[in-house]
């Protein structure tokens, strides 16, 4: 958008006519995130509360629109990269996050694990290496004291504080394992979120064979503890949850990101943050309908 034209639109932000303001807003929003620095500068230089409020709404609408667009592109991409999907969701809460810092932190974990992993190790031994690197070397751990805090679901906060909830720890673990070329995938277990280490050589044409193709499960929220199918069965019985085949099988990255967003919504609901709940419900709708 031409700078002079944009400035002329911005002078109309305090127009008392709602129709004029709505028309101006639509034109500004369609320009995308490139105009946000300009809007922020105008906000800083203005003492008009109405203009500041409207600028805040405009910036928020542009950011939500940008995240929604990126999420749609991610869903429609042939390879739904788990890290990319997680970062898109993260951006809605932290628009100015440093992607490079997050990628650097994850790459350091990957490099440390890569130095110790070789083809002669068994699957279990490889997991022990990853566990050592994530939990002992880099000091990541489960966030228990404030379990339902929204921050426990964002990758940027996990990298910064080294603490997180079950799903974001599992996603981090899966990203590292997959970057190392290991067949580790997310499992959307109710009231938990774990990982499955698949047998590369198993035939997975049917559900029964798919289940047999899983060597073991990993619980990143419990320092990467390893367990079997029987533990999931017992867990479902204890929680009085109907036993379903999908609870034992890897889920798609889209499903994993959907569950992440669902958990974020629940956390904000507990805080009675209606605006955040509304925002994340909008992107959850995108995930569930595409």
GUTORKOL-717841 format. One record per residue (C-alpha): x, y, z negated. Coordinates in steps of 0.001 Angstrom, whole numbers, plus 500000, padded with zeros to 6 digits. Example, Ala and Ser with C-alpha at 12.3 -4.5 7.8 and 13.67 -1.06 7.14 Angstrom:
BEGIN
{node {512300 495500 492200}}
{node {513670 498940 492860}}
//
This chain:
BEGIN
{node {500000 500000 500000}}
{node {501221 503501 500861}}
{node {502505 505244 497727}}
{node {500531 508427 498396}}
{node {497331 506453 498939}}
{node {497906 504505 495713}}
{node {498493 507714 493795}}
{node {495270 509162 495175}}
{node {493399 506087 493937}}
{node {494995 506369 490509}}
{node {493743 509941 490137}}
{node {490204 508534 490263}}
{node {490649 506160 487332}}
{node {488896 508502 484934}}
{node {485959 509109 487256}}
{node {482752 508874 485190}}
{node {480918 507346 488136}}
{node {481074 503565 487594}}
{node {480615 502811 491275}}
{node {483590 504977 492191}}
{node {485757 503314 489530}}
{node {484723 499808 490631}}
{node {485549 500611 494263}}
{node {488938 502012 493267}}
{node {489651 498996 491056}}
{node {488933 496508 493823}}
{node {491307 498265 496204}}
{node {494095 498346 493617}}
{node {493616 494724 492507}}
{node {493883 493433 496078}}
{node {497423 494798 496275}}
{node {498658 492149 493858}}
{node {501408 492141 491252}}
{node {503662 494493 493243}}
{node {501670 497495 491960}}
{node {501895 496510 488276}}
{node {505140 498484 487608}}
{node {503430 501593 488985}}
{node {500360 501019 486811}}
{node {502536 500490 483738}}
{node {504414 503730 484408}}
{node {501149 505655 484749}}
{node {499961 504120 481468}}
{node {503147 505244 479687}}
{node {502798 508800 480968}}
{node {499103 509151 480233}}
{node {497491 510251 476992}}
{node {493978 509672 478296}}
{node {492526 506710 476386}}
{node {490005 505940 479123}}
{node {492697 505815 481800}}
{node {494926 503656 479595}}
{node {492090 501246 478906}}
{node {491210 500974 482574}}
{node {494852 500493 483515}}
{node {495123 497661 480988}}
{node {492067 496006 482520}}
{node {493496 496415 486011}}
{node {496848 494902 485053}}
{node {495117 491985 483357}}
{node {492872 491348 486379}}
{node {495843 491402 488743}}
{node {497821 488994 486564}}
{node {494886 486592 486257}}
{node {494307 486726 490001}}
{node {498007 486058 490661}}
{node {498094 483036 488324}}
{node {494874 481674 489847}}
{node {496301 481994 493354}}
{node {499582 480306 492408}}
{node {497718 477509 490655}}
{node {495561 476854 493721}}
{node {498667 476680 495913}}
{node {500316 474312 493429}}
{node {497296 472012 493356}}
{node {497184 471919 497150}}
{node {500917 471291 497506}}
{node {501982 467776 498584}}
{node {504229 467426 495541}}
{node {502784 468960 492378}}
{node {506031 469699 490566}}
{node {505398 469361 486824}}
{node {507774 472168 485828}}
{node {506281 474594 488334}}
{node {502717 473856 487204}}
{node {503693 474348 483561}}
{node {505382 477670 484330}}
{node {502306 478954 486187}}
{node {500137 478293 483132}}
{node {502803 479873 480920}}
{node {502724 483025 483030}}
{node {499113 483765 482120}}
{node {500069 484175 478457}}
{node {503564 485570 479034}}
{node {503514 487500 482355}}
{node {507110 488675 481978}}
{node {508667 485337 481118}}
{node {512122 484605 482432}}
{node {511799 481527 484628}}
{node {515559 481376 485107}}
{node {516147 481144 481340}}
{node {513713 478245 481041}}
{node {515195 476454 484033}}
{node {518692 476979 482629}}
{node {517708 475527 479235}}
{node {516166 472448 480869}}
{node {519150 472010 483178}}
{node {521508 472009 480191}}
{node {519524 469148 478662}}
{node {519580 467289 481968}}
{node {523332 467740 482407}}
{node {524095 466563 478879}}
{node {521984 463439 479384}}
{node {523348 462825 482895}}
{node {526901 462654 481544}}
{node {525942 459694 479347}}
{node {523500 457833 481606}}
{node {524656 455276 484170}}
{node {523094 452432 486145}}
{node {524479 449819 483783}}
{node {522248 450998 480946}}
{node {518855 449421 480334}}
{node {515696 451543 480392}}
{node {515621 451547 476607}}
{node {519253 452613 476392}}
{node {518593 455480 478805}}
{node {515718 456675 476629}}
{node {517984 456554 473579}}
{node {520410 458832 475404}}
{node {517669 461334 476254}}
{node {516403 461206 472673}}
{node {519879 461934 471337}}
{node {520336 464886 473683}}
{node {516902 466474 473149}}
{node {516494 465924 469412}}
{node {520042 465704 468059}}
{node {522118 467852 470407}}
{node {519568 470510 471369}}
{node {517570 470247 468108}}
{node {514045 470119 469555}}
{node {511386 468966 467098}}
{node {507643 468665 466506}}
{node {505803 471729 465227}}
{node {503817 470447 462272}}
{node {503430 473388 459881}}
{node {501277 475401 462308}}
{node {500026 472577 464507}}
{node {497127 474385 466218}}
{node {498971 477615 467050}}
{node {498639 478565 470746}}
{node {502423 479050 470938}}
{node {502828 475286 470538}}
{node {501570 474795 474081}}
{node {503845 477111 476058}}
{node {507157 476019 477543}}
{node {508774 479428 477062}}
{node {508064 479282 473340}}
{node {509288 475697 473109}}
{node {512607 476660 474711}}
{node {512895 479704 472451}}
{node {511935 478144 469101}}
{node {512828 474477 469808}}
{node {509461 473501 468316}}
{node {506240 472487 470060}}
{node {503104 470392 470101}}
{node {502670 466857 471505}}
{node {501760 467813 475066}}
{node {504439 470453 475707}}
{node {507149 468246 474173}}
{node {505983 465383 476388}}
{node {506005 467608 479465}}
{node {509533 468810 478692}}
{node {510669 465221 478172}}
{node {509015 464080 481413}}
{node {510586 466945 483385}}
{node {514074 466049 482129}}
{node {513578 462319 482726}}
{node {512224 462865 486233}}
{node {515087 465203 487117}}
{node {517390 462352 486077}}
{node {515554 460073 488498}}
{node {513869 457979 485804}}
{node {510313 456608 486347}}
{node {508756 458402 483377}}
{node {505229 459779 483708}}
{node {502606 461435 481506}}
{node {499819 459449 479849}}
{node {496760 461412 478729}}
{node {496024 459517 475529}}
{node {493114 461066 473542}}
{node {494198 463050 470469}}
{node {497772 462574 471607}}
{node {499886 462820 474738}}
{node {502617 460310 475483}}
{node {504785 459027 478314}}
{node {505077 455749 480173}}
{node {508361 454290 481378}}
{node {507484 452350 484502}}
{node {509151 449266 485913}}
{node {510546 450312 489296}}
{node {510212 446809 490660}}
{node {506682 446035 489523}}
{node {503911 445712 492108}}
{node {501126 448174 491275}}
{node {498332 447440 493720}}
{node {495668 446834 491066}}
{node {494962 448203 487599}}
{node {496064 444989 485906}}
{node {499322 444997 487809}}
{node {499747 448699 487060}}
{node {499532 447996 483362}}
{node {502065 445197 483715}}
{node {504303 447672 485563}}
{node {504854 449742 482419}}
{node {507882 448676 480410}}
{node {507036 450722 477321}}
{node {505666 454034 476090}}
{node {507455 457047 474592}}
{node {506158 459481 471976}}
{node {508138 462753 472324}}
{node {506265 464253 469346}}
{node {507862 461529 467210}}
{node {511470 462087 468331}}
{node {511012 459890 471388}}
{node {509954 456754 469510}}
{node {509237 453774 471755}}
{node {506143 451575 471428}}
{node {504006 449102 473350}}
{node {500465 448595 474574}}
{node {499374 447075 471262}}
{node {500072 450345 469440}}
{node {497748 452210 471800}}
{node {495026 449625 471213}}
{node {495405 449997 467441}}
{node {495439 453786 467699}}
{node {492181 453832 469669}}
{node {490549 451528 467130}}
{node {491695 453669 464212}}
{node {490397 456818 465880}}
{node {487170 455019 466881}}
{node {487721 455913 470528}}
{node {486297 453763 473305}}
{node {489027 451681 474913}}
{node {489543 452671 478571}}
{node {492139 451541 481108}}
{node {493083 455149 481904}}
{node {494427 455620 478370}}
{node {497243 453186 479158}}
{node {498092 454462 482637}}
{node {500095 457398 483979}}
{node {497996 460418 484930}}
{node {498591 462884 487751}}
{node {500513 466083 487117}}
{node {497303 467974 487823}}
{node {495577 466030 485067}}
{node {498480 466692 482715}}
{node {498363 470441 483360}}
{node {494587 470361 482927}}
{node {494979 468769 479501}}
{node {497606 471360 478600}}
{node {495168 474163 479448}}
{node {492375 472391 477552}}
{node {494557 472306 474442}}
{node {495426 475986 474857}}
{node {491729 476833 475008}}
{node {491075 474870 471823}}
{node {493867 476717 470021}}
{node {492516 480128 471013}}
{node {488998 479049 470053}}
{node {490256 478314 466558}}
{node {491581 481879 466455}}
{node {488265 483234 467792}}
{node {490158 484896 470632}}
{node {487275 485055 473110}}
{node {489210 486927 475792}}
{node {492002 484350 475955}}
{node {489481 481507 475900}}
{node {487680 483090 478836}}
{node {490908 483520 480825}}
{node {492133 479963 480357}}
{node {488677 478514 481025}}
{node {488809 480215 484423}}
{node {492019 478469 485387}}
{node {490828 475176 483887}}
{node {487851 475399 486247}}
{node {490286 475743 489156}}
{node {492222 472670 488030}}
{node {489096 470555 487588}}
{node {487305 471566 490792}}
{node {490069 471413 493399}}
//
